[in-house]
């Protein structure tokens, strides 16, 4: 052995670039999450599915509005019921976001965990809570666009064919709390279930399949058992946001569903209890990884 040593210059230099604040890092993670949720930065085939669903959500509303505007310009007779109202359109978009969330949430959560980059995200300054909140905000924005943009198209379209554009907007002020509240219900339930599955499953294909099959199985079980007792209908996960929507809009579109007359308090309590449990389990899972 020798006491002599040698120092080798490997060319490493101290980072001298801009250092981001906590807020800047958070929003960078949100933007990164938005890109991942719709496949930006990946192959074209990864973008095809989410963008197709977005188009399917928006184009029908746009088409109905165009027909109404053209009919008004040329004085063509059209039934006043041609335009779907904001409540009815949720029947369409809620089906689309079910499949959008099924793919987007696993793409958002699983790769970071499988590729062992969580430690990079949470080294400094973000914490695991910051990371998860950023991912949640990214999904909320994505699903919010899904649900809100078509509704805005319908609202503006109805205003365009009404005698007074601004008068129509003023007469529909309830839109600005009914639609966001209903959108939040669909967003919270779908993202909550998908995130819980994606937090514990490391294979994206398996997570997608478990989410889709699991929700549909629970829907079937809830409908089947509700003939015994209507409270079994609470096992049907997709029933929760639909029942909340009807409550918000003051209607009942679930006449043929055994749980249609369940107290809204029971539905809200079940939804909140599930989301609370989902958040706790997701946090527990991720804190064990760090």
N, C-alpha and C positions, 0 to 999 in steps of 0.2 A: 504493500500500500504506500501511497505517497500523500504528503500533506498539501501538495500543490493542486491547484484547481484551475479551471479555464472558464471564461465567460464567453458565450457565443451570442452574437447578435442575430436573432431570428427575424428581425424586421418588424416586430410588433411595435405599434405606436399607440399612445393614449388617444381615446376618442375625443375629437375636438369639434364635432358637429353640434347642432342644436339639441338642447335637452328639453323634452316636453314636460309640461306640468301634468299633474294628476288628471285634470279635466281634459287636456288634450289627448292623453293616453286613453282615457275612457272613450272619447268620441272616435278615436282611431280604431278601437276595438269594435265599436258599434258599426262603423263603416265597413270594416272587415267582415263583420257578421252579415251585413246586408248583402255584400258581394257573394259570400258563400251560400246564402239562402236561395239565391237565384242563379247560381252557377257562373257568375262573372269571374273571369280569369281562368276558367276551365274550358274543356272542349265544347264544341257546339251542341253535342248531344246532351250535355249536362244543363245547357240553357233551355233546350227545346221544351222540356216538360213544364218548368215553372212559368216561362213566358207564354206558353200555350194556355195555361190555366188563367193567367192574368187577362189574356185576350178574351177568353171565354167569359170572364166575369164582366168585362167592360163593353165588349162589342154588342151584345143584345140590348143593353140600355141605350147605347149610342144609336143603334138601328131604329129602335122604337121612337126615339126623339126625332131623328131625321125624318121618319115617315110622318110624324105629327106636324113638323115644321113645313114640310112640302105640302101636306094637305091644307094647312092654313093659308099658305101663299097662293095656292091655286083654287082655293075654295072648295076642296073636295070634302064630301061628307064622311066623317069617321065617328065611330062610337066613342063616347067619352071614357069608356072603360079600356080602350086599347092600351093606354099607358099603365104599366104595373105601378102599384104604389110602393113606398119604401118598405113597408112590412112584408109584402109578398115577395119582393126581390131577395130578401134574406133566405127564402126557401131554395133559391138557386145558388147564391154565393156561398151559403153554408156548406153545401155539398162539395163545392170546389176547394174551399179552404181545408176541408177534411183531408183531401189528398195532397194539397200543397204542404200542409204542416207535416203530414206523414213522411214526406221526403226531406223537407227543409230542416226540420229540427235535428234529425240524425246527422245530416251533413254539417250542421253547425256545432254539434257537441262531440260527436264520436271521434272524428279525426284528431282533434287536439289531444284527446286522452290517449288514443291508440299510438299516436306518433310521439308521445312523451314531450309535448311542447307546453304543457300546463305550467311547468316550473319556470319556463321562460316568461310566460305571461305574468306569473305571480311573483317573480323575483323582486322587482322593484319598479315603480311604486305600487302597482295594483295588488289588491288582495284577491283571494278566491271569490269573495262576495262581489267585488267590483267586476271581476270577469263574468260571473253569472248574470249580474244585473245588465251588463253591456250586451250579452247574448240575448237576454230577455227583451231589452229595448229594440234590438235589431229585429227580432221576430215580431214584436208589436208593431213596428213601422211597416214591415212587409205585409203582415196580415191586415193592418189598418188600411193600407192602400187597396188591398183586395176588396175590403168591405165598404170603405167610404167613397172611393172614386165613383163606382157605378151609381151609388146613391146620390152623389152630387150631380152627376150627369142627368139623372131622372128629375131631380129638383129643378135644375136650370132649364131642362127641356120643358117641363110643365110651366115654368115661368114665362118661357118664350112664346108659348101658344095661348097664354092667358091674356085678358084685356090689359092688365097692368103688370109688368115684369116685377117691379119692386113691391107692388101691392101683394102679389102672390107670395113673394118671399116673406113679407111682413105677416101674412096670414098663416104661414107655416113655421112659425118660430119654434114650435114643438119639435120640429125636425132636428134642431141643434142639440137636444138632449136625448130624444128617443133613439135616434140612429147611433150616436156614439155609445150610449149605454148598452144597447143591444149588441153592437159590434164588440164591445168589451166582454160581454158574456160569452159570445162565440169564441173570441180570441182566447180568453182565460181557460176555458174548458178544454179546447182542442190542444193548445200549446202545453197546458199543464199535464195532460195525459201523455202526449208525445215526448215531452221532456223527461218525465218520470221513467218511461221505457228506455229512452236513449241514454239516461244516466247510468243504467245498470247493464245494458247490452252493448258489447264492443263491436258487433258486426252490423253495418248499416242496413244490409238487406234483411237481416233477421229482425232488427228493430222496426223497420217499415212494416214487415209482415205481421209482427206481434201487435203493433198498434192497430192496423187495419182489421185484422181478424179478431183481436181481443175486443175492440169497441163493438164490432158487429155481433159477436157472440153475446156480449153483455146486453146489447139492445134486444136481441132475440129472447134471452132469458127473462129480461125485465117485462117484455110484452107477454110472454107465456105465463109467467107467475102472477101477473097483475090480475088475472081472472080470479085468483084466489083471494088476493088482497091488493087494493090499488096502490099501497105503499111499495109493493115490489117493483112498480114502474120506475122507482128511483134508481134501480140498477141500470136502467137504460141511460147511458151517459149523454147521448145526443138529445134526450128529452129535456135535460136541464136548461140549456140555452134557449130552446124553442119555447118552453113554458115561460121563461123569463121574458122573452120577446113578446109573447101574447099579453103578459101582465103589463109590460111597459106601454103597449099600444092599446090596452083596454079591450081586447077581443079574445075569442076562444076558437082557435082553428084546429083543436085537437079533439073534436067531438067524438071521433071513433076510437080514441085512445083511452084505455081505462083510467089513466092517471090524470086526465084532463081537468078534473075537479079537485085535485090535490091542493091544499093550501099553499100559497106561494111561499109562505114562511118555511114550509118543509123543504121545498125545492132550493130556496136560497141557503138554508142551513146545510143541506147536503152538499151543495156546490162549494160553499165556503169551507166546510170541514174537509172535503177532498183536497181542495187547493192548499189548505194549510198543511195537511199531511204530506202532500206532494213536495211542497217547498222544504219541509223538514227532512224528508228522505233524500232529496237531491243534495241539500247542504251537507247532510251526514256522509253521503257517498263521496262528495268532492273534497271535503275536509280530510277524509282518510287518505286521499291520494297525495296530499301536499305534506 
